[in-house]
């Protein structure tokens, strides 16, 4: 609920309910890898029990001509990581020798307060 001093967020668990007022709120929706939901195993792709498809540094699965990118290949589940993975996979398919370098992924965890 919006208030003059910020946004009030209620928290509830099985034992109690409380709330806090914040000047910034980041909202996310839970994500899970869905490799099991897309029947990737029917194409011979190995999928873990939690839905993650293992890929190499060129985004190849265990099936040489099948690539995977994004949330289905696991953490971190970030859009800019998936975009970079897609670029790598497309370049590999086009015959360009390239690989994913996860050292270029930036995780922002400490946002400045807005006054």
N, C-alpha and C positions, 0 to 999 in steps of 0.2 A: 504494500500500500504506500503510495506517495505521500510524504509529509513535508512540511517546510524544512525540517532539518536533514532530510534524506529519504531513503527508501527503507521501509520497515519490512523485514523478512521474518516470517514465523518459522520455527524449527520444531519438529515433533518427532519423538521416538516412542517406543512402547512404555516408557516410564514417565516422561514429562513433556511439557510444551513450554517453549520460551521464544523470545524474539529479540532482534537487534536492529539498530538503525544504521544504515551505511550510505556513504556518498557515491559509491559505485557498486554495481552488481554485474557479474559475468554469468550469463545463463548458458548452460550447455545441455545437450540431450545425451543420455547414455548411448554409447556405441559399442558394438561388438563385431568381431570379424564374422562374416557370414559364408565362409567357404563351404560349410556343410549345407547351407540352404540353397546354394546354386548348383548343387550336384556336380561339383568339380571332379569328384572322385570317379564319376562315370566316364570322364575323358582321360582317366589314368593319373590325374593330378593328386599328389599326396596332400591330405588335409588333416590337421591335428584335430583332436576331439573338441577343442574349443574354437574350431572354425578358421584357424590361421593356416594360410598356404605359405610354405617355405619357398623363398626365392634366393637366387644367387645375386651377386653384385651387378648383374645385367638385367635383373628382374625376371629371369627365366625360372620356371618351375622345374620339377623333376622331369617333365615332358619337354624336350628341347625346343619345340616350336610353340609352346604355350607360355605366355607371360602373365604376371599378375602385379597389380599396383594398388595403392590406397589402403584403406582400413583392413582389407582382407589379408594383407601381409603383416599386420601387427603394428605395434607401437613404434613411434608415437603416431597417433591417428590425427594427422594434421593435413589440412588442404594443401598447404604449400609443399609438404613432403610428397603428397600424391602427385602434384603437378610435376615435380622434379622426377619422380619415378616414371611418369608417363613419357617425359622427354627422353629419358634414358632408354626405355623400352622401344620407343619409336625409332631412335637412332640405331639401336642394335638391329632391329628388323630391317632398317635401310642399309645395313652393312657397315655402319660407322663403328669403330672400336671405341667404346665408352663404358663407363661404369658409374654406379651410384656412390657418391661420397657423402656419407651421413654427417661428416664434420661441418658441412655447410648449413645444417638445419639449426635454426635459432628458436629457442624456447624462451618465451617471455614469462617470467613468474612474479615480477615485482613492478606493478604498475604505479606510476606517480599519482598522488592524490590530486583531484581537481578541486580548486577553491572557487 
